Amino acid sequence: MALQRICFRSELVPGSWKRIDEPPVAVFDVAGELYAIKDVCTHEYARLSDGEVDGETVVCPWHGACFSLSTGEALSPPAVDPVETFAVVVKDGDVYVDLD
């Protein structure tokens, strides 16, 4: 496992998110469930964490493409390719993503 620390678990509350720049990864807290995705729209380079979250869906702030936070699937055009998802690990009060 290649774990990358994101933040303290206490920093993520339902409806919030944290991101890191290298690699571009965002972790979203949806009703207490944590989801991690590559923080780049597959249509054009936009930070998905700058978009709106509606349930388990994130909307790209540039062109409105929607992605599933749980599977990465592109749910609406103009995106057709999924975003990469990562397993989230909470250990000793810290949130990590598994980059493998």
N, CA, C and O of each residue as an XYZ file, in Angstrom:
400
protein
N       0.841     -1.186      0.000
C       0.000      0.000      0.000
C       0.882      1.243      0.000
O       1.857      1.333      0.746
N       0.521      2.194     -0.846
C       1.193      3.488     -0.876
C       0.234      4.518     -0.292
O      -0.552      5.128     -1.017
N       0.303      4.706      1.025
C      -0.624      5.609      1.690
C      -0.132      7.047      1.632
O       1.040      7.332      1.881
N      -1.054      7.949      1.297
C      -0.780      9.387      1.280
C      -1.692     10.032      2.319
O      -2.915      9.912      2.246
N      -1.082     10.716      3.287
C      -1.887     11.376      4.320
C      -2.605     12.583      3.713
O      -2.028     13.344      2.937
N      -3.879     12.736      4.088
C      -4.680     13.856      3.614
C      -4.910     14.879      4.720
O      -4.660     16.069      4.531
N      -5.390     14.412      5.884
C      -5.717     15.334      6.968
C      -6.043     14.540      8.229
O      -6.013     13.309      8.226
N      -6.355     15.258      9.303
C      -6.896     14.627     10.499
C      -8.351     14.268     10.220
O      -9.040     15.006      9.516
N      -8.826     13.156     10.754
C     -10.230     12.762     10.546
C     -11.166     13.840     11.083
O     -12.230     14.081     10.512
N     -10.778     14.483     12.169
C     -11.624     15.516     12.784
C     -11.810     16.741     11.885
O     -12.722     17.536     12.113
N     -10.963     16.903     10.875
C     -11.098     18.035      9.951
C     -12.190     17.812      8.911
O     -12.627     18.761      8.260
N     -12.633     16.571      8.751
C     -13.673     16.258      7.770
C     -14.989     16.011      8.497
O     -15.110     15.075      9.288
N     -15.951     16.843      8.224
C     -17.288     16.667      8.759
C     -18.221     16.453      7.575
O     -17.886     16.836      6.454
N     -19.387     15.848      7.802
C     -20.299     15.631      6.680
C     -20.524     16.910      5.857
O     -20.812     17.978      6.398
N     -20.386     16.766      4.556
C     -20.549     17.892      3.650
C     -19.263     18.640      3.340
O     -19.275     19.605      2.575
N     -18.157     18.206      3.923
C     -16.885     18.901      3.683
C     -15.952     18.042      2.845
O     -16.248     16.884      2.552
N     -14.833     18.619      2.469
C     -13.829     17.909      1.691
C     -12.458     18.488      2.006
O     -12.330     19.610      2.497
N     -11.446     17.697      1.713
C     -10.045     18.137      1.810
C      -9.344     17.682      0.545
O      -9.685     16.641     -0.016
N      -8.371     18.451      0.093
C      -7.630     18.061     -1.098
C      -6.145     18.307     -0.891
O      -5.723     19.112     -0.061
N      -5.377     17.579     -1.681
C      -3.942     17.806     -1.747
C      -3.604     18.054     -3.213
O      -4.349     17.661     -4.111
N      -2.484     18.704     -3.437
C      -2.116     19.075     -4.802
C      -1.274     18.033     -5.519
O      -1.369     17.895     -6.738
N      -0.452     17.300     -4.782
C       0.464     16.363     -5.435
C       0.449     15.026     -4.730
O       1.005     14.909     -3.638
N      -0.157     14.028     -5.305
C      -0.947     14.066     -6.532
C      -2.287     14.742     -6.262
O      -2.695     14.840     -5.104
N      -2.981     15.211     -7.295
C      -4.262     15.881     -7.066
C      -5.348     14.883     -6.645
O      -5.898     14.151     -7.467
N      -5.635     14.878     -5.346
C      -6.610     13.957     -4.761
C      -7.520     14.754     -3.837
O      -7.069     15.655     -3.129
N      -8.797     14.416     -3.850
C      -9.745     15.022     -2.923
C     -10.497     13.929     -2.181
O     -10.851     12.897     -2.750
N     -10.734     14.179     -0.891
C     -11.517     13.265     -0.062
C     -12.763     14.023      0.389
O     -12.677     15.121      0.938
N     -13.913     13.420      0.147
C     -15.204     14.018      0.471
C     -15.862     13.226      1.586
O     -15.812     11.996      1.594
N     -16.480     13.930      2.529
C     -17.274     13.287      3.576
C     -18.737     13.462      3.198
O     -19.266     14.574      3.220
N     -19.383     12.359      2.852
C     -20.801     12.365      2.499
C     -21.534     11.589      3.593
O     -21.488     10.360      3.633
N     -22.203     12.315      4.469
C     -22.964     11.703      5.568
C     -22.111     10.734      6.382
O     -22.586      9.675      6.790
N     -20.844     11.101      6.619
C     -19.951     10.277      7.420
C     -19.165      9.240      6.648
O     -18.244      8.636      7.197
N     -19.505      9.016      5.389
C     -18.782      8.081      4.523
C     -17.722      8.864      3.750
O     -18.011      9.933      3.214
N     -16.493      8.336      3.691
C     -15.403      9.024      3.003
C     -15.164      8.436      1.619
O     -15.111      7.218      1.446
N     -15.020      9.325      0.633
C     -14.763      8.945     -0.751
C     -13.553      9.732     -1.246
O     -13.435     10.928     -0.980
N     -12.662      9.064     -1.960
C     -11.480      9.723     -2.505
C     -11.448      9.544     -4.015
O     -11.647      8.443     -4.529
N     -11.194     10.649     -4.722
C     -11.096     10.622     -6.178
C      -9.907     11.454     -6.627
O      -9.417     12.312     -5.892
N      -9.452     11.189     -7.841
C      -8.474     12.081     -8.462
C      -9.191     13.398     -8.684
O     -10.294     13.420     -9.230
N      -8.586     14.481     -8.272
C      -9.243     15.786     -8.247
C      -9.082     16.530     -9.570
O      -8.754     17.716     -9.596
N      -9.318     15.811    -10.665
C      -9.186     16.401    -12.003
C     -10.314     15.858    -12.877
O     -10.481     14.645    -13.003
N     -11.083     16.757    -13.476
C     -12.134     16.343    -14.402
C     -11.491     15.674    -15.617
O     -10.453     16.123    -16.104
N     -12.109     14.608    -16.097
C     -11.553     13.906    -17.254
C     -11.917     14.572    -18.579
O     -11.406     14.176    -19.627
N     -12.777     15.562    -18.549
C     -13.133     16.294    -19.770
C     -12.103     17.385    -20.041
O     -11.544     17.459    -21.135
N     -11.854     18.224    -19.050
C     -10.816     19.250    -19.112
C     -10.266     19.388    -17.708
O     -10.894     18.960    -16.740
N      -9.086     19.989    -17.601
C      -8.441     20.076    -16.287
C      -9.165     21.086    -15.407
O      -8.935     22.292    -15.507
N     -10.026     20.589    -14.560
C     -10.704     21.405    -13.551
C     -10.650     20.651    -12.239
O     -10.725     19.422    -12.223
N     -10.521     21.369    -11.149
C     -10.524     20.749     -9.820
C     -11.958     20.377     -9.467
O     -12.795     21.258     -9.272
N     -12.246     19.096     -9.385
C     -13.593     18.661     -9.048
C     -13.995     19.101     -7.647
O     -15.177     19.310     -7.376
N     -13.027     19.242     -6.765
C     -13.340     19.687     -5.403
C     -13.854     21.124     -5.373
O     -14.387     21.562     -4.353
N     -13.704     21.865     -6.473
C     -14.270     23.215     -6.564
C     -15.737     23.177     -7.004
O     -16.407     24.209     -7.018
N     -16.233     21.991     -7.364
C     -17.612     21.843     -7.814
C     -18.554     21.569     -6.656
O     -18.137     21.481     -5.502
N     -19.828     21.438     -6.983
C     -20.851     21.146     -5.983
C     -20.981     19.642     -5.791
O     -20.803     18.856     -6.722
N     -21.297     19.268     -4.560
C     -21.546     17.867     -4.241
C     -23.036     17.712     -3.959
O     -23.618     18.461     -3.176
N     -23.638     16.725     -4.615
C     -25.047     16.421     -4.414
C     -25.141     14.941     -4.094
O     -25.087     14.103     -4.995
N     -25.280     14.618     -2.829
C     -25.259     13.219     -2.410
C     -23.899     12.626     -2.709
O     -22.881     13.156     -2.265
N     -23.865     11.532     -3.456
C     -22.608     10.877     -3.808
C     -22.132     11.291     -5.197
O     -21.400     10.544     -5.846
N     -22.537     12.468     -5.657
C     -22.168     12.975     -6.972
C     -21.463     14.316     -6.837
O     -21.870     15.168     -6.047
N     -20.401     14.493     -7.618
C     -19.732     15.787     -7.679
C     -19.910     16.328     -9.092
O     -19.843     15.585    -10.072
N     -20.140     17.649     -9.177
C     -20.376     18.315    -10.457
C     -19.167     19.189    -10.782
O     -18.762     20.030     -9.979
N     -18.600     18.981    -11.964
C     -17.449     19.773    -12.388
C     -17.848     21.249    -12.475
O     -18.892     21.579    -13.038
N     -17.022     22.130    -11.920
C     -17.374     23.553    -11.917
C     -17.263     24.221    -13.285
O     -17.818     25.304    -13.473
N     -16.574     23.621    -14.237
C     -16.390     24.262    -15.540
C     -17.509     23.973    -16.523
O     -18.081     24.903    -17.090
N     -17.833     22.709    -16.737
C     -18.796     22.366    -17.784
C     -19.944     21.498    -17.293
O     -20.762     21.056    -18.100
N     -20.027     21.243    -15.997
C     -21.173     20.555    -15.429
C     -21.194     19.044    -15.525
O     -22.214     18.429    -15.216
N     -20.099     18.425    -15.945
C     -20.058     16.959    -15.955
C     -20.202     16.446    -14.524
O     -19.660     17.033    -13.587
N     -20.928     15.360    -14.367
C     -21.152     14.771    -13.046
C     -20.403     13.448    -12.927
O     -20.313     12.679    -13.883
N     -19.872     13.202    -11.741
C     -19.130     11.972    -11.468
C     -19.618     11.354    -10.177
O     -19.952     12.059     -9.225
N     -19.658     10.029    -10.152
C     -19.975      9.293     -8.936
C     -18.755      9.319     -8.024
O     -17.652      8.977     -8.452
N     -18.946      9.720     -6.772
C     -17.831      9.711     -5.825
C     -17.463      8.286     -5.425
O     -16.310      8.026     -5.079
N     -18.413      7.363     -5.465
C     -18.118      6.001     -5.035
C     -17.451      5.158     -6.116
O     -16.626      4.299     -5.806
N     -17.800      5.394     -7.388
C     -17.231      4.565     -8.459
C     -16.337      5.330     -9.423
O     -15.553      4.724    -10.153
N     -16.447      6.664     -9.434
C     -15.694      7.483    -10.378
C     -16.365      7.600    -11.733
O     -15.899      8.355    -12.587
N     -17.451      6.868    -11.948
C     -18.134      6.853    -13.240
C     -18.565      8.254    -13.665
O     -19.078      9.031    -12.860
N     -18.349      8.563    -14.950
C     -18.864      9.803    -15.531
C     -20.360      9.610    -15.742
O     -20.776      8.702    -16.462
N     -21.162     10.454    -15.122
C     -22.609     10.285    -15.148
C     -23.303     11.178    -16.163
O     -24.470     10.962    -16.488
N     -22.584     12.189    -16.669
C     -23.199     13.078    -17.658
C     -22.115     13.724    -18.510
O     -20.978     13.893    -18.068
N     -22.487     14.087    -19.751
C     -21.548     14.773    -20.631
C     -21.241     16.169    -20.082
O     -22.015     16.694    -19.281
N     -20.162     16.758    -20.485
C     -19.317     16.341    -21.593
C     -18.280     15.278    -21.244
O     -17.577     14.807    -22.138
N     -18.159     14.885    -19.987
C     -17.191     13.838    -19.621
C     -17.736     12.471    -20.003
O     -18.926     12.197    -19.846
N     -16.858     11.625    -20.502
C     -17.233     10.243    -20.808
C     -16.340      9.251    -20.069
O     -16.741      8.112    -19.831
N     -15.143      9.676    -19.710
C     -14.212      8.804    -18.994
C     -14.371      8.984    -17.489
O     -14.604     10.098    -17.021
N     -14.248      7.899    -16.728
C     -14.363      8.003    -15.273
C     -13.137      8.667    -14.659
O     -12.072      8.731    -15.273
N     -13.311      9.162    -13.427
C     -12.169      9.634    -12.652
C     -11.681      8.476    -11.805
O     -12.450      7.587    -11.439
N     -10.412      8.498    -11.503
C      -9.830      7.450    -10.671
C     -10.329      7.602     -9.237
O     -10.440      8.716     -8.724
N     -10.626      6.477     -8.599
C     -11.022      6.474     -7.196
C      -9.937      5.780     -6.385
O      -9.144      5.002     -6.915
N      -9.919      6.076     -5.102
C      -8.914      5.514     -4.203
C      -9.585      5.020     -2.934
O     -10.584      5.582     -2.486
N      -9.031      3.972     -2.362
C      -9.490      3.498     -1.056
C      -9.061      4.501      0.009
O      -7.968      5.065     -0.049
N      -9.940      4.709      0.977
C      -9.655      5.616      2.092
C      -9.366      4.778      3.326
O     -10.086      3.826      3.628
N      -8.309      5.140      4.031
C      -7.914      4.445      5.253
C      -7.866      5.472      6.375
O      -7.219      6.511      6.249
N      -8.555      5.176      7.470
C      -8.485      6.017      8.662
C      -7.668      5.253      9.690
O      -8.020      4.143     10.089
N      -6.560      5.876     10.114
C      -5.639      5.198     11.029
C      -5.114      6.209     12.037
O      -4.584      7.256     11.664
N      -5.264      5.888     13.301
C      -4.769      6.735     14.388
C      -5.235      8.182     14.254
O      -4.480      9.112     14.536
N      -6.487      8.368     13.822
C      -7.048      9.709     13.730
C      -6.690     10.480     12.480
O      -7.072     11.642     12.337
N      -5.956      9.846     11.564
C      -5.577     10.492     10.314
C      -6.290      9.825      9.145
O      -6.615      8.639      9.200
N      -6.533     10.601      8.082
C      -7.144     10.096      6.855
C      -6.064      9.948      5.803
O      -5.304     10.880      5.540
N      -6.001      8.769      5.204
C      -5.044      8.472      4.160
C      -5.802      7.959      2.930
O      -6.913      7.443      3.052
N      -5.205      8.103      1.765
C      -5.708      7.424      0.575
C      -4.624      6.452      0.110
O      -3.427      6.720      0.209
N      -5.092      5.318     -0.400
C      -4.188      4.301     -0.924
C      -3.997      4.560     -2.407
O      -4.927      4.365     -3.189
N      -2.830      4.987     -2.802
C      -2.559      5.366     -4.192
C      -2.212      4.184     -5.087
O      -2.010      4.366     -6.287
N      -2.137      2.982     -4.533
C      -1.868      1.787     -5.355
C      -3.081      1.372     -6.142
O      -3.030      0.390     -6.883
